[in-house]
Amino acid sequence: MNILLINGSPKGKKSNTYKLSQAFIEGFSEHIPTEIEEITVREKDIKPCIGCFSCWNKTPGKCVIKDEMKDMLEKYLWADVVIWSFGLYYFNVPSKLKQLIDRQLPLALPFMVSDSETGSHPTRYDMSGKRQVIISTCGFYTAKGNYGSVNTMFDHFLGKGNYETIYCGQGELFRVGELHNRTDEYLGFVKNAGEEFANGGISEQTREQLDTLLFPREVFETMADASWGIEKETGKKEDPAYVFTKQMAALYNKNSYQGKDIVLEMDYTDIEKTYQIILKKDGYEVRKDNFSDYTTKIETPLSVWKDIASGTITGTQAMADKLYRVQGDFELMLNWNKYFGSSNAGTAKNNKQNNSIKDKGTSLLLTLIPWIAYWVGVAIDSYIGAFITIGVCALTSVVFFRYRKTVYDVISSAAVIGFSVAALLLPDMVNILLPASYFSFGAMWSVSCLAKIPLTAWYSMKNYNGETALENPLFLRTNRILSLAWGILYICTSVWTFFLMGSPVSSYLAIINNIIPIFMGIFTKWFQNWYPAHFASK
């Protein structure tokens, strides 16, 4: 399949639209072998059409102007798919691309076509199998209503309904690294469109995603106005750090409001400037002075925070490397994406659709239930308890089929079945088998601290942005400590169980061994919030 990309942007390969076109071609090419040619229009010698009509009556099909247009027409005829890529310039195509379009006259015959409402000319060559795509971005919050003249022009020389379009408003955001999460998501939609186009046509679901605003109008226009770096009223130049803070504040999601205002103080330590963002029920306010008492204060070099915003380094990695410090309430940091993520309803719907096909979640119960069944059942009756435990292990896999098993679930199931078989074969050894099972369970937790991902991290990640938490060094550090704490608890449990079995207090062992983990669970919940805040404050 031959693809011709006509890059009509004066910015060439630095064009925002070019990123979309590349994503489209990537999706198209993944399933169909392709040969790709690119024409960067700004680099070509294309002179204006002089309207001499020599290509119609003196040199049919050939232009008398000697420049690079001849080669481009040959590439156009060679292509099976032609992609027109450009940014919207004053509600139409960039001027040099218009010159290229004007110079397509040799592709048409001079005779009139009677079946056209407005009048047209037939093509000189068979274009019936050629597919056309227009990809364009514009600087308005939406593409709707801004491409009328573009559509009218392409309707005339391609034919109405004979081409596909991907029009994206807010195009300038594709060059803003700080917004890469949202723009990368949109590029993923464009890639899907390319794949679907290769297989027939763009689906209604993908079309809906492509037509969704990157950000709500208010957010985009606030960021766009701030990006010029000048005050609206006076035209005076604004401090770049203040501009950056305003753009960050514009991402505030009002739906995250929890009933009280949050005062976020940004102390840029490398430039010795401080600003406050007040997060309110009905919006936000950015202050240069007259500060309120802060709720959360971030002490950071501006350069570090810009690197975090652009994705050069993650915020959690920067915190782990002690590149910035957080004072006050840490809740804002734990829920940063909730407060400053996209509040776009369309994006939320798309994420919901994507979540439905993600990997199954994990469940700690899948690990715990077999052990609990063994500890309780075998302590009461080693023979019956062992059989019940084996049945529980089998039933657990069925009941929890919607959850993904981790390596610890597999190890637990195998270990518990092994201990149950041992209890059946060696009923007189229960006083040793029970403490040994506690020790094995504790050893599993403790040894997991040496693994890349500790045990507790697998089961608590769902409360901390899912699997992305597994790339968070502070999250992993917190869970290494907790996994070790749980490991030590159960190793100690094995010791006192061994010595207390057969003693006067043995009847209370089951109660003791089940109550203590409850308190440990309360400690775990507290520690998961306290430790990151404690670390960040230092």
C-alpha positions as CSV (number, residue, x, y, z in Angstrom):
1,M,0.0,0.0,0.0
2,N,1.5,3.4,-1.0
3,I,0.9,6.3,1.3
4,L,1.7,9.9,0.4
5,L,1.8,12.4,3.3
6,I,1.5,16.0,2.1
7,N,2.8,18.0,5.1
8,G,1.5,21.5,4.3
9,S,2.5,23.2,7.5
10,P,5.0,26.0,7.3
11,K,6.5,24.5,10.5
12,G,7.4,21.3,8.7
13,K,8.1,18.3,10.9
14,K,7.7,20.6,14.0
15,S,4.1,20.9,13.2
16,N,1.5,19.9,15.8
17,T,-0.6,18.3,13.0
18,Y,2.4,16.3,11.8
19,K,2.3,14.4,15.2
20,L,-1.3,13.4,14.5
21,S,-0.5,12.4,10.9
22,Q,2.4,10.2,12.1
23,A,0.2,8.5,14.7
24,F,-2.4,7.8,12.0
25,I,0.2,6.3,9.6
26,E,1.6,4.2,12.5
27,G,-1.8,2.7,13.1
28,F,-2.4,2.2,9.4
29,S,1.0,0.5,8.9
30,E,0.7,-2.0,11.8
31,H,-1.5,-4.3,9.8
32,I,-0.9,-3.5,6.2
33,P,2.6,-3.4,4.5
34,T,3.1,0.2,3.4
35,E,5.6,2.3,1.4
36,I,5.5,5.9,2.6
37,E,6.5,9.1,0.8
38,E,6.4,12.5,2.5
39,I,6.2,15.9,0.8
40,T,7.2,18.8,3.1
41,V,5.6,21.6,1.1
42,R,7.6,24.4,2.7
43,E,10.9,22.9,1.4
44,K,9.7,22.5,-2.2
45,D,10.1,24.9,-5.1
46,I,6.4,25.4,-6.0
47,K,5.7,28.6,-8.0
48,P,2.1,30.0,-8.2
49,C,-0.2,29.0,-11.0
50,I,-0.3,31.7,-13.6
51,G,-3.7,30.6,-15.1
52,C,-2.3,30.1,-18.6
53,F,-4.2,26.8,-19.1
54,S,-1.4,25.5,-21.2
55,C,-1.7,22.2,-19.3
56,W,-5.2,21.9,-20.9
57,N,-4.7,23.1,-24.5
58,K,-1.0,23.3,-25.4
59,T,0.8,20.7,-23.3
60,P,-2.1,18.4,-22.1
61,G,-1.4,17.1,-18.7
62,K,1.9,19.0,-18.3
63,C,2.5,22.3,-16.7
64,V,4.8,24.7,-18.5
65,I,6.3,26.0,-15.2
66,K,9.6,24.4,-14.5
67,D,9.8,23.5,-10.8
68,E,9.3,20.6,-8.4
69,M,5.6,20.3,-9.0
70,K,6.0,17.7,-11.7
71,D,7.5,15.2,-9.2
72,M,4.8,15.9,-6.7
73,L,2.0,15.2,-9.2
74,E,3.7,11.9,-10.0
75,K,3.8,10.9,-6.3
76,Y,0.2,11.9,-6.0
77,L,-0.7,9.5,-8.9
78,W,1.5,6.8,-7.3
79,A,-0.3,6.9,-3.9
80,D,-3.1,4.6,-2.9
81,V,-3.7,6.8,0.2
82,V,-3.1,10.6,0.3
83,I,-3.0,12.3,3.7
84,W,-3.3,16.1,3.6
85,S,-1.7,17.4,6.9
86,F,-1.8,21.1,7.8
87,G,-2.7,23.5,10.6
88,L,-5.7,25.9,10.0
89,Y,-4.4,29.2,8.8
90,Y,-7.0,32.0,8.8
91,F,-9.8,29.4,8.4
92,N,-8.1,27.7,5.4
93,V,-5.0,25.9,4.3
94,P,-1.5,27.5,4.6
95,S,-0.6,29.7,1.6
96,K,2.1,27.4,0.1
97,L,-0.2,24.4,0.3
98,K,-2.8,26.4,-1.6
99,Q,-0.2,26.9,-4.3
100,L,0.3,23.2,-4.5
101,I,-3.5,22.6,-4.7
102,D,-3.8,25.3,-7.5
103,R,-1.0,23.5,-9.4
104,Q,-3.0,20.3,-9.6
105,L,-4.8,21.6,-12.7
106,P,-2.9,19.2,-15.0
107,L,-4.7,16.3,-13.3
108,A,-8.1,17.5,-14.7
109,L,-9.5,17.7,-18.2
110,P,-10.9,21.0,-19.5
111,F,-14.3,19.7,-20.4
112,M,-17.4,20.4,-18.2
113,V,-19.2,17.8,-16.2
114,S,-23.0,18.1,-16.4
115,D,-23.8,16.0,-13.3
116,S,-22.3,18.6,-10.9
117,E,-24.5,21.1,-9.1
118,T,-21.9,23.9,-9.3
119,G,-19.9,22.8,-12.4
120,S,-16.7,20.8,-12.4
121,H,-14.1,19.1,-14.6
122,P,-13.5,15.4,-15.0
123,T,-10.1,13.9,-13.9
124,R,-7.5,13.0,-16.5
125,Y,-6.6,9.8,-14.6
126,D,-8.6,7.1,-12.9
127,M,-8.8,8.1,-9.2
128,S,-11.5,5.7,-8.2
129,G,-9.3,3.6,-5.9
130,K,-7.5,6.5,-4.3
131,R,-8.4,7.2,-0.7
132,Q,-8.0,10.7,0.8
133,V,-7.6,11.8,4.5
134,I,-7.4,15.3,5.8
135,I,-5.8,15.8,9.2
136,S,-5.7,19.3,10.7
137,T,-5.4,21.1,14.0
138,C,-6.5,24.6,14.9
139,G,-5.9,27.0,17.7
140,F,-9.5,27.4,18.8
141,Y,-11.0,25.3,21.6
142,T,-13.0,23.3,19.1
143,A,-12.8,22.4,15.4
144,K,-16.5,22.7,14.9
145,G,-17.5,25.7,12.8
146,N,-14.0,26.6,11.8
147,Y,-13.4,24.3,8.8
148,G,-16.3,25.4,6.5
149,S,-14.1,26.9,3.8
150,V,-11.7,23.9,4.0
151,N,-14.5,21.5,3.5
152,T,-16.0,23.5,0.6
153,M,-12.6,23.6,-1.2
154,F,-11.9,19.9,-0.8
155,D,-15.5,19.0,-1.7
156,H,-14.9,20.6,-5.1
157,F,-11.7,18.8,-6.1
158,L,-12.0,15.5,-4.2
159,G,-15.8,15.2,-4.2
160,K,-18.1,15.5,-1.3
161,G,-18.0,12.4,0.9
162,N,-14.9,11.1,-0.9
163,Y,-12.5,11.8,1.9
164,E,-12.1,11.3,5.7
165,T,-11.3,14.1,8.1
166,I,-9.7,14.3,11.5
167,Y,-10.0,17.9,12.8
168,C,-8.7,18.7,16.2
169,G,-9.1,21.9,18.2
170,Q,-6.6,23.1,20.8
171,G,-3.8,22.0,18.5
172,E,-1.2,24.1,20.2
173,L,-1.4,21.9,23.3
174,F,0.5,19.1,21.4
175,R,3.7,21.1,21.9
176,V,3.2,21.5,25.6
177,G,5.1,18.8,27.4
178,E,3.3,19.4,30.7
179,L,0.1,18.2,29.0
180,H,1.5,15.1,27.5
181,N,-0.8,12.7,29.4
182,R,-3.9,14.1,27.7
183,T,-2.3,14.7,24.3
184,D,-0.7,11.3,24.2
185,E,-4.1,9.8,24.9
186,Y,-5.5,11.7,21.9
187,L,-2.7,10.5,19.7
188,G,-3.6,7.0,20.7
189,F,-7.1,7.7,19.4
190,V,-5.6,8.9,16.1
191,K,-3.5,5.8,15.9
192,N,-6.6,3.7,16.4
193,A,-8.3,5.7,13.6
194,G,-5.4,4.8,11.3
195,E,-5.7,1.1,12.1
196,E,-9.5,1.2,11.5
197,F,-9.1,3.2,8.3
198,A,-6.7,0.5,7.0
199,N,-9.4,-2.1,7.6
200,G,-12.3,-0.2,6.1
201,G,-13.3,2.9,8.0
202,I,-13.1,4.8,11.3
203,S,-15.6,3.4,13.8
204,E,-18.3,5.5,15.5
205,Q,-16.6,5.0,18.9
206,T,-13.2,6.2,17.7
207,R,-14.9,9.1,15.9
208,E,-16.5,10.1,19.2
209,Q,-13.1,10.0,20.9
210,L,-11.6,12.1,18.2
211,D,-14.3,14.7,18.5
212,T,-13.9,15.0,22.3
213,L,-12.3,18.2,23.5
214,L,-8.8,17.8,24.9
215,F,-9.8,20.1,27.7
216,P,-13.0,22.0,28.5
217,R,-13.3,25.4,26.8
218,E,-12.7,27.4,30.0
219,V,-9.5,25.5,30.8
220,F,-8.1,25.7,27.3
221,E,-8.8,29.4,26.8
222,T,-7.4,30.3,30.2
223,M,-4.2,28.4,29.4
224,A,-4.0,29.9,25.9
225,D,-4.4,33.4,27.2
226,A,-1.8,32.9,29.9
227,S,0.7,31.4,27.3
228,W,1.3,34.8,25.7
229,G,3.0,35.9,29.0
230,I,1.3,39.4,29.0
231,E,-1.4,40.9,31.1
232,K,-4.7,41.3,29.4
233,E,-5.4,44.8,30.8
234,T,-2.0,46.5,30.5
235,G,-0.1,44.4,27.9
236,K,2.9,44.3,30.3
237,K,5.1,41.2,30.3
238,E,4.4,38.7,33.2
239,D,6.8,36.7,35.2
240,P,7.3,33.3,33.5
241,A,6.9,31.5,36.9
242,Y,3.6,33.3,37.4
243,V,2.5,32.3,33.9
244,F,3.4,28.7,34.6
245,T,1.5,28.7,37.9
246,K,-1.6,30.2,36.2
247,Q,-1.5,27.4,33.6
248,M,-1.1,24.8,36.2
249,A,-4.1,26.3,38.2
250,A,-6.2,26.2,35.0
251,L,-6.2,22.4,35.2
252,Y,-8.0,22.4,38.5
253,N,-10.9,20.1,38.5
254,K,-13.8,21.7,40.5
255,N,-15.4,18.3,40.9
256,S,-12.7,17.3,43.3
257,Y,-13.7,19.9,45.9
258,Q,-14.1,18.3,49.3
259,G,-16.1,20.9,51.2
260,K,-13.3,23.3,52.2
261,D,-10.9,25.5,50.3
262,I,-7.3,24.4,49.7
263,V,-4.5,26.9,49.7
264,L,-1.6,25.5,47.7
265,E,1.6,27.5,48.1
266,M,4.3,27.2,45.4
267,D,7.6,28.3,46.7
268,Y,10.1,28.3,43.8
269,T,13.3,28.2,45.7
270,D,15.7,28.7,42.8
271,I,14.2,32.1,41.8
272,E,13.0,33.1,45.3
273,K,9.4,33.7,44.2
274,T,6.2,32.4,45.8
275,Y,2.6,32.2,44.5
276,Q,-0.6,30.7,45.9
277,I,-3.4,28.8,44.2
278,I,-6.7,28.9,46.1
279,L,-8.8,25.9,45.1
280,K,-12.4,26.8,45.7
281,K,-15.8,25.2,45.2
282,D,-16.6,27.3,42.1
283,G,-13.0,27.7,40.7
284,Y,-9.6,28.9,41.6
285,E,-7.6,32.0,42.4
286,V,-3.9,32.7,41.8
287,R,-2.3,35.2,44.2
288,K,1.0,37.1,43.9
289,D,0.6,38.6,47.4
290,N,-1.9,39.0,50.3
291,F,-1.3,35.3,51.1
292,S,-3.5,33.2,53.3
293,D,-2.2,30.5,55.6
294,Y,-1.3,27.6,53.4
295,T,-2.9,24.2,53.5
296,T,-0.1,22.6,51.5
297,K,3.2,24.1,50.7
298,I,5.6,22.8,48.0
299,E,9.2,24.0,48.2
300,T,10.8,23.3,44.9
301,P,13.1,24.7,42.3
302,L,10.9,26.0,39.3
303,S,13.1,23.9,37.0
304,V,12.3,20.7,38.9
305,W,8.6,21.4,38.9
306,K,8.6,22.1,35.2
307,D,10.5,18.8,34.6
308,I,7.8,17.0,36.7
309,A,5.0,18.7,34.7
310,S,6.6,17.9,31.4
311,G,7.1,14.2,32.3
312,T,10.9,14.4,32.2
313,I,10.8,13.0,35.8
314,T,7.9,11.8,37.8
315,G,6.8,13.7,40.9
316,T,7.3,10.6,43.1
317,Q,10.8,10.0,41.7
318,A,11.7,13.6,42.3
319,M,10.4,13.3,45.9
320,A,12.3,10.1,46.4
321,D,15.5,11.9,45.2
322,K,14.7,14.7,47.6
323,L,14.4,17.4,44.9
324,Y,11.5,19.1,46.6
325,R,9.7,19.2,49.9
326,V,6.1,19.3,51.0
327,Q,4.8,21.0,54.1
328,G,1.3,20.8,55.6
329,D,-1.6,18.5,54.5
330,F,-0.3,15.8,52.3
331,E,-3.7,14.7,51.0
332,L,-3.4,17.0,48.0
333,M,-0.3,15.3,46.9
334,L,-1.8,11.8,47.3
335,N,-4.7,12.9,45.0
336,W,-2.8,15.3,42.7
337,N,-4.2,13.8,39.5
338,K,-7.7,14.0,41.0
339,Y,-7.3,17.8,41.6
340,F,-5.3,18.7,38.5
341,G,-6.2,16.0,36.1
342,S,-8.5,16.5,33.1
343,S,-12.1,17.3,34.1
344,N,-13.3,16.6,30.6
345,A,-16.4,14.4,30.7
346,G,-15.6,12.9,27.4
347,T,-12.2,11.8,28.7
348,A,-13.7,10.3,31.7
349,K,-16.1,8.3,29.5
350,N,-13.2,7.2,27.3
351,N,-11.2,6.1,30.4
352,K,-14.2,4.1,31.6
353,Q,-14.3,2.3,28.3
354,N,-10.5,1.7,28.5
355,N,-10.8,0.4,32.1
356,S,-13.2,-2.3,31.0
357,I,-10.5,-4.0,29.0
358,K,-7.6,-3.6,31.5
359,D,-6.1,-6.5,33.3
360,K,-8.1,-7.9,36.2
361,G,-7.4,-6.4,39.6
362,T,-5.8,-8.2,42.6
363,S,-7.4,-9.3,45.9
364,L,-5.6,-9.9,49.2
365,L,-8.4,-12.2,50.2
366,L,-7.3,-14.6,47.5
367,T,-4.0,-15.0,49.5
368,L,-5.5,-14.9,53.0
369,I,-8.5,-17.2,52.9
370,P,-6.6,-20.5,52.3
371,W,-4.2,-19.7,55.2
372,I,-7.1,-18.7,57.6
373,A,-9.0,-21.8,56.7
374,Y,-6.0,-23.9,57.5
375,W,-5.2,-22.1,60.8
376,V,-8.8,-22.3,62.1
377,G,-9.7,-25.7,60.6
378,V,-6.6,-27.7,61.5
379,A,-6.5,-26.2,65.0
380,I,-10.0,-27.6,65.6
381,D,-9.7,-30.9,63.9
382,S,-6.6,-31.8,61.9
383,Y,-8.3,-34.4,59.7
384,I,-11.5,-32.6,58.9
385,G,-9.8,-29.2,58.9
386,A,-7.2,-30.3,56.3
387,F,-9.9,-31.6,53.9
388,I,-11.9,-28.4,54.3
389,T,-8.8,-26.3,53.7
390,I,-8.1,-28.2,50.4
391,G,-11.7,-27.6,49.4
392,V,-11.4,-23.9,50.2
393,C,-8.2,-23.6,48.1
394,A,-10.1,-25.1,45.1
395,L,-13.2,-23.0,45.8
396,T,-11.2,-19.8,46.2
397,S,-9.9,-20.0,42.6
398,V,-13.5,-20.3,41.3
399,V,-15.0,-17.6,43.5
400,F,-12.2,-15.1,42.7
401,F,-12.0,-15.9,39.0
402,R,-12.5,-12.2,38.3
403,Y,-9.3,-11.3,40.0
404,R,-5.8,-11.7,38.7
405,K,-3.5,-14.0,40.6
406,T,-0.1,-12.8,41.7
407,V,2.9,-15.0,42.4
408,Y,2.0,-14.8,46.1
409,D,-1.5,-16.2,45.5
410,V,0.1,-19.2,43.7
411,I,2.7,-19.7,46.4
412,S,0.1,-19.5,49.1
413,S,-2.2,-22.0,47.5
414,A,0.6,-24.5,47.0
415,A,2.0,-24.0,50.5
416,V,-1.4,-24.4,52.2
417,I,-2.2,-27.5,50.2
418,G,1.2,-28.9,51.2
419,F,0.5,-28.2,54.9
420,S,-3.0,-29.7,54.6
421,V,-1.6,-32.9,53.1
422,A,1.0,-33.0,55.8
423,A,-1.7,-32.7,58.5
424,L,-3.6,-35.6,56.9
425,L,-0.5,-37.8,56.8
426,L,1.0,-36.7,60.1
427,P,-1.9,-35.8,62.5
428,D,0.4,-36.1,65.5
429,M,2.6,-33.3,64.1
430,V,-0.1,-30.5,64.2
431,N,1.7,-28.8,67.1
432,I,4.7,-28.3,64.7
433,L,2.8,-27.8,61.5
434,L,0.7,-24.9,62.7
435,P,3.6,-22.8,63.9
436,A,5.5,-23.8,60.7
437,S,2.7,-22.5,58.6
438,Y,2.7,-19.2,60.4
439,F,6.5,-19.0,59.9
440,S,6.1,-19.8,56.2
441,F,3.5,-17.1,55.8
442,G,5.7,-14.6,57.6
443,A,8.7,-15.6,55.6
444,M,6.8,-15.0,52.3
445,W,6.0,-11.5,53.4
446,S,9.5,-10.8,54.6
447,V,11.3,-12.2,51.5
448,S,9.0,-10.2,49.3
449,C,10.8,-7.0,50.5
450,L,13.8,-8.1,48.4
451,A,11.6,-8.4,45.3
452,K,11.1,-5.6,42.8
453,I,7.5,-5.3,43.9
454,P,6.8,-6.2,47.6
455,L,3.8,-8.2,48.5
456,T,1.6,-5.4,50.0
457,A,2.2,-3.3,46.9
458,W,0.3,-5.7,44.7
459,Y,-2.8,-5.5,46.8
460,S,-2.8,-1.8,47.7
461,M,-2.0,-0.3,44.3
462,K,-5.7,-0.1,43.3
463,N,-6.1,2.7,45.8
464,Y,-3.1,4.6,44.4
465,N,-3.7,5.0,40.6
466,G,-3.5,1.3,39.8
467,E,-0.4,-0.2,38.2
468,T,1.2,3.2,37.7
469,A,1.8,3.0,41.5
470,L,4.3,0.2,40.9
471,E,6.6,2.7,39.2
472,N,6.4,5.0,42.3
473,P,9.5,4.6,44.4
474,L,7.9,6.1,47.5
475,F,4.9,3.8,47.2
476,L,7.3,0.8,46.9
477,R,9.4,2.0,49.8
478,T,6.3,2.4,52.0
479,N,5.1,-1.1,51.1
480,R,8.6,-2.7,51.6
481,I,8.4,-1.5,55.2
482,L,4.8,-2.7,55.6
483,S,5.6,-6.1,54.1
484,L,8.5,-6.5,56.4
485,A,6.3,-5.5,59.4
486,W,3.7,-8.1,58.5
487,G,6.4,-10.7,57.9
488,I,7.9,-10.1,61.4
489,L,4.4,-10.2,62.9
490,Y,3.7,-13.7,61.5
491,I,7.2,-15.0,62.3
492,C,6.7,-13.9,65.9
493,T,3.2,-15.5,65.8
494,S,4.9,-18.8,64.8
495,V,7.2,-18.5,67.8
496,W,4.5,-17.9,70.5
497,T,2.2,-20.4,68.9
498,F,4.9,-23.1,69.1
499,F,5.5,-22.4,72.8
500,L,1.9,-21.8,73.8
501,M,0.3,-24.8,72.1
502,G,-0.6,-27.3,74.8
503,S,-0.4,-24.7,77.5
504,P,-3.4,-23.4,79.6
505,V,-3.8,-20.4,77.2
506,S,-3.7,-22.5,74.0
507,S,-7.5,-22.2,73.7
508,Y,-7.1,-18.5,73.4
509,L,-4.5,-18.7,70.6
510,A,-6.9,-18.6,67.8
511,I,-8.5,-15.4,69.2
512,I,-5.1,-13.8,69.8
513,N,-3.7,-14.7,66.4
514,N,-6.8,-13.2,64.7
515,I,-7.1,-10.1,66.7
516,I,-3.5,-8.9,66.4
517,P,-3.7,-8.8,62.6
518,I,-6.7,-6.5,62.9
519,F,-4.6,-3.9,64.8
520,M,-1.9,-4.4,62.2
521,G,-4.4,-3.7,59.5
522,I,-5.3,-0.4,61.2
523,F,-1.6,0.5,61.5
524,T,-1.1,-0.3,57.8
525,K,-3.8,2.1,56.7
526,W,-2.4,4.8,58.9
527,F,1.2,4.2,57.9
528,Q,0.4,4.3,54.1
529,N,-0.8,7.9,54.6
530,W,1.7,9.0,57.3
531,Y,5.0,7.8,55.9
532,P,4.8,9.5,52.4
533,A,3.9,12.8,54.1
534,H,6.7,12.3,56.7
535,F,9.2,11.6,54.0
536,A,8.0,14.5,51.8
537,S,8.3,17.0,54.7
538,K,12.0,16.2,54.9
